[in-house]
Amino acid sequence: MKKQIIGIIGTNSAECKSEIYEFGVNLGEKLTDLEYTIVCGGMGGIMEAVCKGAKKSHKYRFGCTIGIIPSNYRNDANNYCDIVIPTGIGIARNQIIINTADVLIAIAGGSGTLSELAFAWQLNKKVICYTGFEGWAKKLAGADLDERNKGLFVPAGNINEIIKFLEQII
């Protein structure tokens, strides 16, 4: 059986406050403890935090973190990505992140996260929306974007709820 891939979408470096970063580190460690593989945009902010947390896990192994970055250069990724895929396609790489993930977790987030949420919706992908921080994840938690789908944006208030929903979804 293939390892399940959890997509992490959310706030970038500019908007990632210390409490969001710390939450991301804890989430990354917990996801890796449960032997999930993480895919993200590979840059800073929540993406870096979750990848850093993965490396703290006692079940960490190389390949746990995949960064799909917007630039052409591997070195642009955060230092905690094991596998870096330099796309050279800018923000269009958001579509690749969504396609790669089996389930997504959204944390805070601005316009980039909003685009990823829209892609997830159109592709009928479940997104666990963490409601503990301001941003698009909280704003859209429990909402339906249109009549095509229902119930894809699942609200969660803590890491235990996120894990519970992952276990139900996957």
C-alpha positions as CSV (number, residue, x, y, z in Angstrom):
1,M,0.0,0.0,0.0
2,K,1.3,3.5,-0.9
3,K,2.0,5.9,1.9
4,Q,-0.7,8.6,2.2
5,I,0.4,12.1,1.2
6,I,-0.8,15.0,3.3
7,G,-0.7,18.4,1.6
8,I,0.0,21.4,3.8
9,I,-1.2,24.8,2.6
10,G,-1.2,28.0,4.4
11,T,0.6,31.2,5.4
12,N,4.0,32.1,3.9
13,S,7.0,33.6,5.7
14,A,5.7,37.2,5.7
15,E,2.6,36.3,7.6
16,C,3.8,33.4,9.7
17,K,3.8,34.5,13.3
18,S,5.7,32.5,15.9
19,E,2.6,30.8,17.3
20,I,1.7,29.6,13.7
21,Y,5.2,28.4,13.1
22,E,5.2,26.5,16.4
23,F,1.9,24.9,15.6
24,G,3.3,23.8,12.2
25,V,6.4,22.2,13.9
26,N,4.1,20.3,16.2
27,L,1.8,19.2,13.4
28,G,4.7,18.1,11.2
29,E,6.1,16.0,14.0
30,K,2.7,14.4,14.7
31,L,2.1,13.6,11.0
32,T,5.4,12.0,10.7
33,D,4.9,10.0,13.9
34,L,1.9,8.6,12.1
35,E,4.0,7.8,9.0
36,Y,2.3,10.2,6.6
37,T,4.4,11.9,3.9
38,I,4.1,15.7,3.6
39,V,3.9,17.7,0.4
40,C,4.0,21.5,0.5
41,G,5.1,24.5,-1.4
42,G,8.6,24.0,0.0
43,M,9.2,27.6,0.9
44,G,9.1,29.4,4.3
45,G,6.3,30.0,6.8
46,I,4.0,27.1,7.6
47,M,5.7,25.0,4.9
48,E,9.1,25.2,6.6
49,A,7.6,24.7,10.0
50,V,5.8,21.5,9.1
51,C,8.9,20.1,7.4
52,K,11.1,21.0,10.4
53,G,8.6,19.2,12.7
54,A,8.7,16.1,10.5
55,K,12.5,15.9,11.1
56,K,11.9,16.0,14.9
57,S,9.8,12.8,14.7
58,H,11.2,9.5,16.0
59,K,9.7,7.9,12.9
60,Y,11.4,10.4,10.5
61,R,13.0,8.9,7.4
62,F,14.4,10.5,4.3
63,G,11.6,11.3,1.9
64,C,9.0,12.4,4.5
65,T,8.9,15.9,3.2
66,I,8.4,17.0,-0.4
67,G,8.6,20.6,-1.5
68,I,7.2,21.7,-4.8
69,I,8.7,25.1,-5.3
70,P,7.8,27.8,-7.7
71,S,11.4,28.6,-8.9
72,N,13.9,26.8,-11.1
73,Y,16.4,26.3,-8.3
74,R,16.5,23.6,-5.6
75,N,18.4,25.9,-3.2
76,D,15.4,28.2,-3.0
77,A,13.5,25.5,-0.9
78,N,13.6,25.6,2.9
79,N,16.3,23.5,4.5
80,Y,13.9,20.9,5.8
81,C,12.6,19.6,2.5
82,D,14.0,16.1,1.7
83,I,12.8,16.0,-1.9
84,V,12.7,19.3,-3.8
85,I,10.9,19.7,-7.1
86,P,11.8,23.0,-8.8
87,T,8.9,23.7,-11.2
88,G,9.9,27.0,-12.6
89,I,6.2,27.8,-13.1
90,G,5.7,30.3,-10.2
91,I,2.3,30.1,-8.4
92,A,1.0,27.6,-11.0
93,R,2.8,25.1,-8.8
94,N,-0.1,25.3,-6.4
95,Q,-2.0,23.0,-8.7
96,I,0.7,20.4,-8.5
97,I,0.6,20.5,-4.7
98,I,-3.1,19.9,-4.7
99,N,-2.9,17.1,-7.3
100,T,-0.1,15.3,-5.3
101,A,-2.0,15.3,-1.9
102,D,-4.5,12.7,-0.9
103,V,-5.9,15.1,1.7
104,L,-4.9,18.7,2.6
105,I,-4.6,20.7,5.8
106,A,-5.0,24.4,5.5
107,I,-3.5,26.7,8.2
108,A,-4.2,30.5,8.2
109,G,-3.2,31.7,4.7
110,G,-3.6,34.5,2.2
111,S,-4.3,34.7,-1.5
112,G,-2.0,31.8,-2.4
113,T,-3.8,29.5,0.1
114,L,-7.1,30.8,-1.3
115,S,-6.1,29.6,-4.8
116,E,-5.1,26.2,-3.4
117,L,-8.4,25.9,-1.6
118,A,-10.2,26.7,-4.9
119,F,-8.2,24.0,-6.8
120,A,-8.9,21.5,-4.0
121,W,-12.6,22.3,-4.2
122,Q,-12.7,21.9,-8.0
123,L,-10.8,18.5,-7.7
124,N,-13.1,17.2,-5.0
125,K,-10.3,17.0,-2.4
126,K,-11.0,17.1,1.3
127,V,-9.3,19.9,3.2
128,I,-9.0,20.0,7.0
129,C,-9.2,23.7,7.8
130,Y,-7.5,24.7,11.1
131,T,-9.6,27.3,12.8
132,G,-7.1,28.5,15.4
133,F,-5.6,31.3,13.3
134,E,-7.0,34.1,11.1
135,G,-6.9,33.6,7.4
136,W,-8.6,31.7,4.6
137,A,-8.5,28.4,6.3
138,K,-10.6,29.7,9.2
139,K,-12.9,31.8,6.9
140,L,-13.8,28.8,4.7
141,A,-13.9,26.1,7.4
142,G,-17.2,24.3,7.0
143,A,-18.2,26.4,4.0
144,D,-19.3,25.2,0.6
145,L,-17.9,27.3,-2.4
146,D,-20.6,26.3,-4.8
147,E,-23.3,23.7,-5.5
148,R,-20.8,21.2,-7.2
149,N,-19.5,19.8,-3.9
150,K,-20.5,19.7,-0.3
151,G,-18.6,19.3,2.9
152,L,-15.1,19.3,1.6
153,F,-13.7,22.0,4.0
154,V,-13.8,20.3,7.4
155,P,-13.1,22.6,10.4
156,A,-10.7,21.4,13.1
157,G,-9.7,23.3,16.3
158,N,-6.6,21.4,17.3
159,I,-4.1,18.8,16.2
160,N,-6.0,15.9,17.7
161,E,-9.1,16.9,15.7
162,I,-6.9,17.1,12.6
163,I,-5.6,13.6,13.2
164,K,-9.1,12.3,13.9
165,F,-10.4,13.6,10.6
166,L,-7.4,12.3,8.7
167,E,-8.1,8.8,10.1
168,Q,-11.7,9.1,9.0
169,I,-11.0,10.5,5.6
170,I,-8.1,8.2,4.6
